[in-house]
């Protein structure tokens, strides 16, 4: 009698376990299909952009949408790169500004983050909170005083007006500070015992361990400055200094927009971002989770 009761309990437990696994599997399948549907909806505009970049203007607004052009028009890319609008120059300007800005931002943010996380000095927490509070100020509010400052320094209509502000960011300091705070204190104590100073501890011991945070900051900063339209529009006047976002507006003419050339230029502009994301993506999630950021 007792054996039969135990067998019944085991069978009931196995049934509940199997049912729970089945429900969990079905839920995972449903969520995966739902996320796949959302991803498809998000990627459709990009597919349309790529398809349009190989069409002629007469096929752009055909309905229903013709995803595969009747005739692949590769001349659109040739016109973009060798036409009247010097797109290669806009490309070079964007690469120059973005690479220098990102490199400077990574360096200054890493040093400031290390100082706020690991160095002991009077007023450290108050100074960090004061610095962090500046994130609440909308960037648009600072445009006028920044313009006046750069005009006084004779930096208007130069790339320095875009590079210098981007090399120092509150978000980058916050991100690096959060990551440096997760490093074990014993690591710094061991370096101090071995005679390493603050600079050597930062450069040779702590910085190599922050690769996930650095790659995360690199992706975010690169994407932001590569796509920035507002600041180049305000600070740049000479067409030879234009970046890609401003260069794309040259395809908008008084009597219409050359959509096929605009789409070809947009596809070309996506390539550096895709390369950066593909190379750094394996560190991106780790950097976000390790630094304590959510949202």
Buried (B, 14 or more C-beta within 10 A) or exposed (E): EEEEEEEEEEEEEEEEEEEEEEEEEEEEEEEEEEEEEEEEEEEEEEEBBBBBBBBEBEBBEEEEEEEEBEEEBEEBBEBBBEBEBBBEBBBEBBBBBBBBBBEBBBBBBBBBBBBBBBEEEEEEEEEBEEBBEEEEEEEEEEBEEBBEBBEEEEBBBBBBBBBBBBBEBBBBBBBBBBBBBEBEEEBBEEBEEEEBEBEEBBBEBBBEBBBBBBBBBBBBBBBBBBBBEEBBBBBBEEEEBBBBBBBBEBBEEEEEEBBBBBBBBBBBBEEBBEEBEEEBEEBBEBBBEBBEBEE
